[in-house]
Amino acid sequence: MTEKPEDSLEARLKRLGKDIESKRQDVSEEVELRGAESRKGYAEAMKLSSEFIAGIVVGAFLGYLLDHFAGTGPWGMIVLLLLGFCAGVLNVLRSAGLVATPGPRRDGAGKDKKDEGGA
């Protein structure tokens, strides 16, 4: 039996080495993309959580100041803490894109709607 040059051990080893190297490059690119995606998700989570906590802290602080200067007991803090919680939830929903940001309303033709007081 005669051995073909492409069937030689050295030729097969070279082909195998090229295949392995191409697979390594594909895997390394995929790992880099996953790492960037993971960091992006972590940054988004930190942004959303800080916006939520900021709303609660600001509401509690304003409620404390109201109670301190107006002498209303815990009621100012309770009410403004709840309002801060609601504001924090709204900020998170806006940042996540689940609620539209406030702005001018538009009619079907793309023109701004204004309050048209009429007789």
C-alpha positions as semicolon CSV with decimal commas, in nm:
position;residue;x (nm);y (nm);z (nm)
1;M;0,000;0,000;0,000
2;T;0,132;0,337;-0,091
3;E;0,084;0,619;0,153
4;K;-0,059;0,945;0,021
5;P;0,116;1,267;0,130
6;E;-0,202;1,413;0,281
7;D;-0,249;1,103;0,492
8;S;0,093;1,126;0,652
9;L;0,111;1,173;1,025
10;E;0,283;1,509;0,998
11;A;0,019;1,647;0,761
12;R;-0,262;1,533;0,990
13;L;-0,087;1,685;1,293
14;K;-0,052;2,019;1,113
15;R;-0,422;2,015;1,018
16;L;-0,518;1,928;1,373
17;G;-0,299;2,208;1,508
18;K;-0,464;2,460;1,275
19;D;-0,811;2,341;1,375
20;I;-0,729;2,367;1,745
21;E;-0,585;2,717;1,705
22;S;-0,895;2,840;1,519
23;K;-1,120;2,695;1,792
24;R;-0,911;2,866;2,062
25;Q;-0,951;3,202;1,890
26;D;-1,328;3,153;1,864
27;V;-1,355;3,060;2,232
28;S;-1,138;3,352;2,347
29;E;-1,353;3,599;2,151
30;E;-1,667;3,449;2,304
31;V;-1,523;3,476;2,656
32;E;-1,437;3,844;2,600
33;L;-1,792;3,916;2,482
34;R;-1,942;3,740;2,785
35;G;-1,717;3,937;3,021
36;A;-1,816;4,269;2,866
37;E;-2,183;4,172;2,881
38;S;-2,150;4,073;3,246
39;R;-1,986;4,405;3,338
40;K;-2,256;4,593;3,151
41;G;-2,530;4,411;3,346
42;Y;-2,354;4,478;3,676
43;A;-2,326;4,849;3,595
44;E;-2,695;4,865;3,506
45;A;-2,791;4,690;3,833
46;M;-2,579;4,932;4,037
47;K;-2,738;5,229;3,859
48;L;-3,092;5,106;3,921
49;S;-3,032;5,019;4,285
50;S;-2,865;5,353;4,359
51;E;-3,157;5,542;4,203
52;F;-3,402;5,345;4,415
53;I;-3,209;5,397;4,739
54;A;-3,156;5,767;4,664
55;G;-3,532;5,824;4,637
56;I;-3,594;5,659;4,973
57;V;-3,308;5,842;5,149
58;V;-3,415;6,183;5,015
59;G;-3,775;6,121;5,120
60;A;-3,670;6,014;5,470
61;F;-3,439;6,314;5,508
62;L;-3,703;6,563;5,397
63;G;-3,955;6,399;5,630
64;Y;-3,711;6,425;5,920
65;L;-3,654;6,794;5,846
66;L;-4,028;6,856;5,826
67;D;-4,082;6,681;6,159
68;H;-3,794;6,865;6,321
69;F;-3,898;7,216;6,217
70;A;-4,277;7,179;6,211
71;G;-4,304;6,949;6,514
72;T;-4,539;6,708;6,338
73;G;-4,404;6,394;6,507
74;P;-4,335;6,094;6,292
75;W;-4,604;6,174;6,036
76;G;-4,393;6,390;5,808
77;M;-4,125;6,125;5,792
78;I;-4,376;5,846;5,731
79;V;-4,553;6,031;5,449
80;L;-4,239;6,158;5,279
81;L;-4,066;5,820;5,319
82;L;-4,356;5,657;5,132
83;L;-4,341;5,929;4,866
84;G;-3,966;5,872;4,837
85;F;-4,028;5,501;4,792
86;C;-4,277;5,572;4,514
87;A;-4,035;5,816;4,350
88;G;-3,757;5,555;4,370
89;V;-3,975;5,291;4,204
90;L;-4,074;5,537;3,932
91;N;-3,709;5,629;3,869
92;V;-3,615;5,262;3,837
93;L;-3,900;5,199;3,594
94;R;-3,800;5,501;3,385
95;S;-3,435;5,397;3,377
96;A;-3,528;5,043;3,279
97;G;-3,740;5,181;2,995
98;L;-4,066;5,038;3,124
99;V;-4,229;5,379;3,173
100;A;-4,199;5,669;2,933
101;T;-4,019;5,980;3,052
102;P;-4,237;6,285;3,100
103;G;-4,242;6,531;2,815
104;P;-4,475;6,715;2,583
105;R;-4,762;6,509;2,455
106;R;-4,799;6,477;2,081
107;D;-5,107;6,430;1,871
108;G;-5,129;6,185;1,582
109;A;-4,972;6,433;1,333
110;G;-4,657;6,471;1,545
111;K;-4,739;6,821;1,669
112;D;-4,718;6,922;2,034
113;K;-5,053;6,932;2,209
114;K;-5,116;7,239;2,419
115;D;-5,397;7,312;2,652
116;E;-5,645;7,484;2,431
117;G;-5,880;7,673;2,652
118;G;-6,184;7,751;2,456
119;A;-6,513;7,909;2,469
